[in-house]
Amino acid sequence: MGVLILNSGSSTLKFAVFEGPELEERARGLVEWPDPEGAQLSWHCSKKGKGKRVLAQRDPASLVGEILTLLTDRAIGQPIQAVGHRVVHGGTEFRQPTMIDRRLLQHLSQLSALAPLHNPPALETIRAALATLPSVRQVAVFDTAFFADLPARAHVYPVPYEWYECYGVRRFGFHGISHAYCAKRVTEMLRRTGDETLRTIVCHLGNGCSATALVGERPISTTMGFTPLDGLMMGTRSGAVDPGILLHLLEHHRIDPRELCEALNSRSGLAGVSGISSDFRKVTQAAEEGNARAQLALDLFADHVRSAIGALAVTLGGIDALVFTAGIGEHSASLRRQVCQGLDCLGIDLDEAKNQLCGEDRDLSGLRSEGRVLVIRAKEERMIAMKTVRVCCSHESM
């Protein structure tokens, strides 16, 4: 079976193709739009090399068409028989990967207000894929599903309880596909598969950021909440802020709620503090050149991550493994160093030589470290492929 994965994020569209019973990766790529005028497509095919291409259009229908044209031109093995989509918010109804139908699309549309940077582009990508590949089975895999069974003490907010009962206000958690992959990979790297006592903190640090505490492979607490706006400081999102600030702005400065939503989601975080960019690399470069606001943004970012690790470590009663994953977590040695400074009180010691020479799925722990410090390459697409195949096979057997 050839499986195409479309992973629509807040600032990118990732894709990958897997084939055969072992789901061997045949191709992967990325569409990103550094400016509003167009997009850049980059790809790597296992037997056909790699390349880049500038695209004039960036609407989902055009992007999906370009990806399929690329795969056809590169003669990627088997024909596409299934498409798996990452969907950020599934609400309370969708707790498992689900075959896409009209009812699901309608439900996801209603959830767009809760994940305004993610669900709308995911929906557009799904519709484009359905139109382009109408006879191919398509599956939605939800970030929220991994956290569906968080204990009540972790998912209930300290607000009027009727909000939970009547309006479904609860902590949903996000980046679940990434956290689930890292949870499994940690047990493999540490040779502790099946160990239900392993205490892990996974820091998913990209344009969106979250941290999760796990016992074994089961999440018990996470930083993102009712929406992906909660928790850590991010590329353009504020993360957790004093709700009194928002009430003050609404009441005394007459800020429109839609403007407030746009500011918190799109003009905050690294971009808002630095005034430079949401791109961690550009903010780092500006800080190195002496830009004080850029340095402040980096300091805030690291402090938020370190504080979350401390809180989650107390929840777990200690750390056996601290994981960095996603774009910033995997590629920024300076961020890992800054976050780990001061974590010696939790038994964490980062080896700076290993940190500088970091590669895929590496142990960066120093000799004095009681808990392991790991970098794990994010492989959301492989997890989505596994779940997509499972759903398709279950439908065939019905």
C-alpha positions as CSV (number, residue, x, y, z in Angstrom):
1,M,0.0,0.0,0.0
2,G,1.3,3.5,-0.9
3,V,0.3,6.0,1.8
4,L,0.6,9.7,1.3
5,I,0.7,11.8,4.5
6,L,-0.2,15.5,4.5
7,N,0.8,17.3,7.7
8,S,-0.7,20.8,7.6
9,G,0.8,23.1,10.2
10,S,0.4,26.8,11.1
11,S,3.3,27.8,8.8
12,T,4.1,24.7,6.7
13,L,2.7,21.8,4.8
14,K,4.8,18.7,5.3
15,F,4.3,15.5,3.2
16,A,5.7,12.0,3.0
17,V,5.1,8.8,1.2
18,F,5.4,5.3,2.8
19,E,5.2,2.0,1.1
20,G,5.0,-1.7,1.9
21,P,4.2,-3.7,5.0
22,E,7.1,-2.1,6.9
23,L,6.0,1.4,5.8
24,E,9.4,2.3,4.2
25,E,9.7,6.0,3.6
26,R,10.1,6.7,-0.1
27,A,9.8,10.5,-0.2
28,R,9.3,13.4,2.1
29,G,9.1,17.1,1.6
30,L,8.1,20.5,2.9
31,V,6.2,23.5,1.5
32,E,6.8,26.7,3.4
33,W,5.9,30.3,2.7
34,P,8.5,32.8,3.9
35,D,6.5,35.7,2.4
36,P,2.9,36.2,1.3
37,E,3.6,36.2,-2.4
38,G,4.4,32.5,-2.9
39,A,5.8,29.3,-1.5
40,Q,8.9,27.1,-1.7
41,L,8.7,23.3,-2.2
42,S,11.6,21.2,-1.1
43,W,11.8,17.4,-1.3
44,H,13.9,14.3,-0.9
45,C,13.2,11.0,-2.6
46,S,15.0,7.9,-1.5
47,K,16.0,6.9,-5.0
48,K,15.4,10.0,-7.0
49,G,17.5,12.7,-5.2
50,K,16.4,16.0,-3.7
51,G,15.6,19.5,-4.9
52,K,13.7,22.7,-4.4
53,R,11.2,24.7,-6.4
54,V,9.6,28.1,-6.0
55,L,5.8,28.0,-6.4
56,A,3.7,30.9,-7.6
57,Q,0.6,29.8,-5.7
58,R,0.1,28.8,-2.1
59,D,-3.6,27.8,-1.9
60,P,-4.1,24.2,-0.7
61,A,-5.5,23.0,-4.0
62,S,-2.4,24.2,-5.9
63,L,0.0,22.8,-3.2
64,V,-1.6,19.4,-3.2
65,G,-1.5,19.3,-7.0
66,E,2.1,20.3,-7.0
67,I,3.0,17.6,-4.5
68,L,1.2,14.9,-6.5
69,T,2.8,16.1,-9.7
70,L,6.2,15.9,-8.1
71,L,5.5,12.3,-6.8
72,T,4.3,11.3,-10.3
73,D,7.3,12.9,-12.0
74,R,9.7,11.1,-9.6
75,A,7.9,7.8,-10.2
76,I,7.4,6.9,-6.5
77,G,6.8,3.2,-6.5
78,Q,3.2,2.1,-5.7
79,P,0.1,4.2,-6.5
80,I,-1.3,6.2,-3.6
81,Q,-4.0,4.0,-1.9
82,A,-4.6,6.0,1.2
83,V,-4.0,9.6,2.5
84,G,-3.5,10.4,6.1
85,H,-4.0,13.9,7.5
86,R,-2.9,15.5,10.7
87,V,-5.7,17.4,12.3
88,V,-4.9,19.4,15.4
89,H,-8.2,19.7,17.2
90,G,-10.7,16.8,17.3
91,G,-12.7,18.1,20.3
92,T,-14.4,15.6,22.6
93,E,-16.0,13.6,19.9
94,F,-13.0,12.3,17.9
95,R,-10.7,10.3,20.2
96,Q,-9.3,7.9,17.6
97,P,-8.1,8.2,14.0
98,T,-11.2,8.4,11.8
99,M,-12.2,7.8,8.1
100,I,-13.0,11.2,6.6
101,D,-16.6,11.8,5.7
102,R,-19.0,14.7,5.5
103,R,-19.9,14.5,9.2
104,L,-16.3,14.7,10.2
105,L,-15.7,17.7,8.0
106,Q,-18.7,19.6,9.4
107,H,-17.5,18.9,13.0
108,L,-14.0,20.0,12.3
109,S,-15.3,23.2,10.7
110,Q,-17.1,24.0,14.0
111,L,-13.8,23.5,15.9
112,S,-11.9,26.0,13.8
113,A,-12.4,28.8,16.3
114,L,-10.5,26.7,18.9
115,A,-7.5,26.1,16.6
116,P,-7.6,29.1,14.2
117,L,-4.0,28.6,13.0
118,H,-4.4,24.9,12.3
119,N,-7.8,23.5,11.7
120,P,-8.8,25.9,8.9
121,P,-5.7,25.1,6.7
122,A,-6.0,21.4,7.6
123,L,-9.6,21.4,6.4
124,E,-8.6,23.2,3.2
125,T,-5.9,20.6,2.6
126,I,-8.3,17.8,3.2
127,R,-10.8,19.2,0.8
128,A,-8.1,19.7,-1.8
129,A,-6.9,16.1,-1.4
130,L,-10.5,14.8,-1.6
131,A,-11.1,16.7,-4.8
132,T,-7.7,15.6,-6.3
133,L,-7.9,12.0,-5.2
134,P,-11.7,11.3,-4.9
135,S,-11.5,7.5,-5.0
136,V,-8.7,7.2,-2.4
137,R,-9.5,6.5,1.3
138,Q,-8.5,9.4,3.5
139,V,-8.1,9.4,7.3
140,A,-7.9,12.1,9.9
141,V,-5.4,11.6,12.8
142,F,-5.9,13.9,15.7
143,D,-3.3,15.6,17.9
144,T,-5.8,15.8,20.7
145,A,-6.5,12.0,20.8
146,F,-3.3,11.2,22.7
147,F,-4.5,13.3,25.6
148,A,-8.1,12.1,25.6
149,D,-7.6,10.1,28.8
150,L,-5.7,12.7,30.8
151,P,-6.7,12.3,34.5
152,A,-9.4,14.7,35.6
153,R,-6.9,16.6,37.8
154,A,-4.9,17.3,34.7
155,H,-7.8,18.3,32.3
156,V,-10.3,20.1,34.5
157,Y,-9.7,23.9,34.9
158,P,-10.3,25.7,38.2
159,V,-13.3,27.7,36.7
160,P,-17.0,27.2,37.3
161,Y,-17.6,23.5,36.9
162,E,-20.7,24.0,34.7
163,W,-18.3,25.4,32.0
164,Y,-16.9,21.9,31.9
165,E,-20.2,20.1,32.0
166,C,-22.2,22.4,29.7
167,Y,-19.6,23.9,27.3
168,G,-16.9,21.2,27.2
169,V,-14.2,23.5,28.6
170,R,-11.3,21.3,29.4
171,R,-7.6,20.8,28.7
172,F,-7.3,18.9,25.4
173,G,-3.6,19.0,24.8
174,F,-1.9,19.1,21.4
175,H,1.1,17.9,19.5
176,G,-0.1,14.5,20.6
177,I,1.2,12.7,17.5
178,S,4.7,14.0,18.1
179,H,4.6,13.3,21.8
180,A,3.3,9.8,21.2
181,Y,6.2,9.0,18.8
182,C,8.8,10.4,21.2
183,A,7.3,8.4,24.1
184,K,7.7,5.2,22.1
185,R,11.2,6.1,20.8
186,V,12.5,6.9,24.3
187,T,11.6,3.4,25.5
188,E,13.5,2.0,22.5
189,M,16.6,4.2,23.0
190,L,16.8,3.4,26.7
191,R,15.9,-0.2,26.2
192,R,12.9,0.1,28.5
193,T,10.1,-0.9,26.3
194,G,7.0,-1.8,28.3
195,D,8.4,-0.1,31.4
196,E,5.4,1.6,33.1
197,T,7.6,3.5,35.6
198,L,9.8,5.5,33.1
199,R,9.4,9.2,33.8
200,T,9.8,11.3,30.7
201,I,9.3,15.0,29.8
202,V,9.0,15.7,26.1
203,C,9.6,19.3,24.8
204,H,8.2,19.8,21.4
205,L,9.7,23.1,20.3
206,G,8.9,24.4,16.9
207,N,6.7,27.3,15.7
208,G,4.3,25.8,18.1
209,C,5.6,24.6,21.5
210,S,4.4,22.2,24.2
211,A,5.8,20.0,26.9
212,T,4.3,16.8,28.2
213,A,5.0,14.6,31.3
214,L,4.7,10.9,30.7
215,V,4.8,7.8,32.8
216,G,5.7,4.9,30.5
217,E,4.0,6.0,27.3
218,R,1.0,7.5,29.0
219,P,0.6,11.3,29.3
220,I,-0.3,12.6,32.7
221,S,0.1,16.3,32.2
222,T,0.7,18.7,29.3
223,T,1.1,22.5,28.8
224,M,-1.3,23.2,25.9
225,G,-4.9,23.5,27.0
226,F,-8.4,24.1,25.6
227,T,-6.7,25.6,22.6
228,P,-3.1,25.5,21.2
229,L,-2.7,29.0,22.5
230,D,-1.9,27.9,26.1
231,G,1.3,26.9,27.7
232,L,4.8,27.8,26.4
233,M,5.8,30.9,24.5
234,M,5.8,30.1,20.8
235,G,6.7,31.5,17.4
236,T,3.7,33.8,17.1
237,R,1.6,32.7,20.0
238,S,1.8,34.1,23.5
239,G,1.4,30.9,25.5
240,A,-0.1,31.3,29.0
241,V,-0.7,34.9,30.1
242,D,-2.6,36.4,33.0
243,P,-6.3,36.4,32.0
244,G,-6.7,39.7,33.8
245,I,-4.6,41.3,31.0
246,L,-7.2,40.2,28.5
247,L,-10.1,41.4,30.6
248,H,-8.3,44.7,31.1
249,L,-7.8,45.2,27.3
250,L,-11.4,44.3,26.5
251,E,-12.9,46.5,29.2
252,H,-10.7,49.5,29.4
253,H,-9.1,49.8,25.9
254,R,-12.1,48.5,23.9
255,I,-10.0,46.1,21.9
256,D,-12.2,44.0,19.6
257,P,-12.2,40.3,20.6
258,R,-11.3,39.4,17.0
259,E,-8.3,41.7,17.2
260,L,-7.3,40.2,20.5
261,C,-7.5,36.7,19.1
262,E,-5.3,37.7,16.1
263,A,-2.8,39.4,18.3
264,L,-2.4,36.5,20.7
265,N,-2.2,33.9,17.9
266,S,-0.2,35.8,15.2
267,R,1.6,38.8,16.7
268,S,2.9,37.5,20.0
269,G,5.6,35.0,21.1
270,L,9.1,35.3,19.5
271,A,7.7,37.6,16.8
272,G,5.9,39.9,19.2
273,V,8.7,40.3,21.7
274,S,11.7,40.5,19.3
275,G,10.0,42.6,16.6
276,I,12.1,40.6,14.2
277,S,10.5,37.3,13.2
278,S,8.8,34.1,14.5
279,D,11.8,32.2,13.0
280,F,14.0,31.2,15.9
281,R,17.1,31.3,13.6
282,K,16.5,34.9,12.6
283,V,15.9,36.0,16.2
284,T,19.1,34.2,17.3
285,Q,21.1,36.0,14.5
286,A,19.7,39.3,15.6
287,A,20.6,38.7,19.2
288,E,24.1,37.7,18.2
289,E,24.3,41.1,16.4
290,G,23.4,42.9,19.6
291,N,19.6,43.4,19.3
292,A,18.4,43.6,22.9
293,R,14.8,42.8,22.1
294,A,15.8,39.7,20.2
295,Q,17.9,38.6,23.2
296,L,15.0,39.2,25.5
297,A,12.8,37.0,23.3
298,L,15.3,34.2,23.5
299,D,15.7,34.5,27.3
300,L,11.9,34.5,27.8
301,F,11.6,31.5,25.5
302,A,14.2,29.5,27.4
303,D,12.8,30.5,30.8
304,H,9.3,29.3,29.8
305,V,10.6,25.9,28.7
306,R,12.8,25.5,31.8
307,S,9.9,26.5,34.1
308,A,7.6,24.0,32.4
309,I,10.2,21.2,32.8
310,G,10.5,22.1,36.5
311,A,6.8,21.9,37.1
312,L,6.4,18.7,35.2
313,A,9.3,17.1,37.0
314,V,7.6,17.8,40.3
315,T,4.4,16.2,38.9
316,L,6.4,13.1,37.9
317,G,8.6,13.0,41.1
318,G,11.8,13.2,39.0
319,I,13.1,12.8,35.5
320,D,14.4,9.7,33.9
321,A,14.5,11.2,30.4
322,L,14.3,14.8,29.0
323,V,13.5,14.9,25.3
324,F,14.0,17.8,22.8
325,T,12.2,17.4,19.5
326,A,10.8,19.5,16.5
327,G,12.6,22.2,14.6
328,I,14.0,24.3,17.4
329,G,14.5,21.4,19.9
330,E,16.4,19.3,17.3
331,H,18.5,22.0,15.7
332,S,19.3,24.7,18.3
333,A,22.3,23.7,20.5
334,S,22.2,27.2,22.1
335,L,18.5,26.7,23.2
336,R,19.2,23.3,24.6
337,R,22.2,24.7,26.6
338,Q,20.2,27.7,27.9
339,V,17.2,25.5,28.9
340,C,19.4,23.0,30.7
341,Q,21.3,25.6,32.7
342,G,20.0,25.3,36.2
343,L,18.4,21.9,35.8
344,D,21.3,20.3,37.8
345,C,18.9,20.5,40.8
346,L,16.8,17.9,38.9
347,G,19.8,15.7,38.1
348,I,20.1,16.9,34.5
349,D,23.6,17.4,33.1
350,L,24.1,18.3,29.4
351,D,27.4,17.4,27.7
352,E,28.2,20.5,25.7
353,A,30.5,18.6,23.3
354,K,27.8,16.2,22.4
355,N,25.3,19.0,22.3
356,Q,27.3,20.8,19.6
357,L,27.7,17.7,17.5
358,C,24.1,16.5,17.9
359,G,22.6,14.3,15.2
360,E,19.4,12.3,14.9
361,D,18.2,10.5,18.0
362,R,21.2,11.1,20.2
363,D,21.9,11.0,24.0
364,L,23.5,14.3,25.0
365,S,23.8,13.4,28.7
366,G,26.9,14.4,30.7
367,L,28.6,12.0,33.1
368,R,26.9,13.5,36.1
369,S,23.4,13.3,34.7
370,E,20.9,11.1,36.5
371,G,18.3,11.6,33.8
372,R,19.1,11.1,30.1
373,V,19.0,14.2,27.9
374,L,17.8,13.1,24.4
375,V,17.3,14.7,21.0
376,I,14.7,12.8,19.0
377,R,13.9,13.5,15.4
378,A,10.2,14.4,15.0
379,K,8.5,11.8,12.9
380,E,4.8,12.7,13.0
381,E,4.3,11.5,9.4
382,R,5.4,7.9,10.3
383,M,2.9,7.8,13.2
384,I,0.1,9.2,11.0
385,A,0.9,6.5,8.4
386,M,0.8,3.7,10.9
387,K,-2.6,4.9,12.2
388,T,-3.9,5.5,8.7
389,V,-3.1,2.0,7.6
390,R,-4.7,0.6,10.7
391,V,-8.0,2.4,10.1
392,C,-8.0,1.4,6.4
393,C,-7.4,-2.3,7.3
394,S,-10.1,-2.3,9.9
395,H,-12.6,-0.9,7.4
396,E,-11.6,-3.7,4.9
397,S,-12.3,-6.3,7.5
398,M,-15.8,-5.0,8.3
